[in-house]
Every structure is written in structure tokens, then in C-alpha cells.
Amino acid sequence: MVSSRSSLTPCCRPLDHERLDAYRVAVALDALVVRVARTAPRGHGWLCDQAQRASGSSVLNLAESTGREGADRARCLRISRGEALEVDAALTLLEHRGACPPSVRAEARALSVRLVAMLTRLIQRAAGR
């Protein structure tokens, strides 16, 4: 399902963001979004583009947060969570329009719920709650 060493060579130590389960889940969700976008029929490009931008932004902001502290870290995590919620909404629309199979949507939904929960907890920690 979610590989802990996606593209690391044996000699390299993982970076901070690669150690986070939330990062691995976000990358797995992004892979599903890309798969849906590549197979979506004509006429859904705008929504697929939006889903891919949101998914990429979620991954990138989560990674960026590991290099930040305090309120700045919490800000990056909040952006990542907002983007993850946008991905979920975009996939709902793609399913309603017949561009995302229900089985793929269910898998993406499970990843989205898990990711948002993890990001919420990380935000609380970063904010000192």
C-alpha cells in the first residue's frame, strides 16, 4: 500500500518529511489523483487539473512544514489540510460526473480521511495545544 522508502537509495538517510506517516499517505493520495486524471474522459480536464494542483500542494506544504517552527509550521500544515480537503471534494465531483470509479473513490476517501486526521493532530501539536 504505502511504501516507507518510496525512492530512497540504501545510502541515503530519509529527510524529516519522509519520516512522517502523513507525508506517505499524502503521496499515496497524490498517486491516486494522478491515476484518475490520466484515465478521466474528455471534458473533465479542468477538474482533474484542480485535483492534481491541490494534491501536489498538500504534499509540498506538508514537506515544507518540517523545515518550519511554531506558528509558521502550523500555517503550512493548515494549508496542507485545506488542500487535502479540496482534493477530497474534487474527487467527489469526479465520481459524480462518472470520471472516477467508485472503488477508486472509496480508496481515495479512506486516504483523505486519514490524512486530514493526521494533519489536524500535527497542527494541534505545532500550535502547542
C-alpha positions, 0 to 999 in steps of 0.5 A, spaced: 500 500 500 504 505 502 511 504 501 516 507 507 522 508 502 518 510 496 525 512 492 530 512 497 537 509 495 540 504 501 545 510 502 541 515 503 538 517 510 530 519 509 529 527 510 524 529 516 518 529 511 519 522 509 519 520 516 512 522 517 506 517 516 502 523 513 507 525 508 506 517 505 499 517 505 499 524 502 503 521 496 499 515 496 493 520 495 497 524 490 498 517 486 491 516 486 489 523 483 494 522 478 491 515 476 484 518 475 486 524 471 490 520 466 484 515 465 478 521 466 474 522 459 474 528 455 471 534 458 473 533 465 480 536 464 479 542 468 477 538 474 482 533 474 487 539 473 484 542 480 485 535 483 492 534 481 494 542 483 491 541 490 494 534 491 501 536 489 500 542 494 498 538 500 504 534 499 509 540 498 506 544 504 506 538 508 514 537 506 515 544 507 512 544 514 518 540 517 523 545 515 518 550 519 517 552 527 511 554 531 506 558 528 509 558 521 509 550 521 502 550 523 500 555 517 503 550 512 500 544 515 493 548 515 494 549 508 496 542 507 489 540 510 485 545 506 488 542 500 487 535 502 480 537 503 479 540 496 482 534 493 477 530 497 471 534 494 474 534 487 474 527 487 467 527 489 465 531 483 469 526 479 465 520 481 459 524 480 460 526 473 462 518 472 470 520 471 472 516 477 470 509 479 467 508 485 472 503 488 477 508 486 473 513 490 472 509 496 480 508 496 481 515 495 476 517 501 479 512 506 486 516 504 483 523 505 480 521 511 486 519 514 490 524 512 486 530 514 486 526 521 493 526 521 494 533 519 489 536 524 493 532 530 500 535 527 497 542 527 494 541 534 501 539 536 505 545 532 500 550 535 502 547 542 495 545 544 
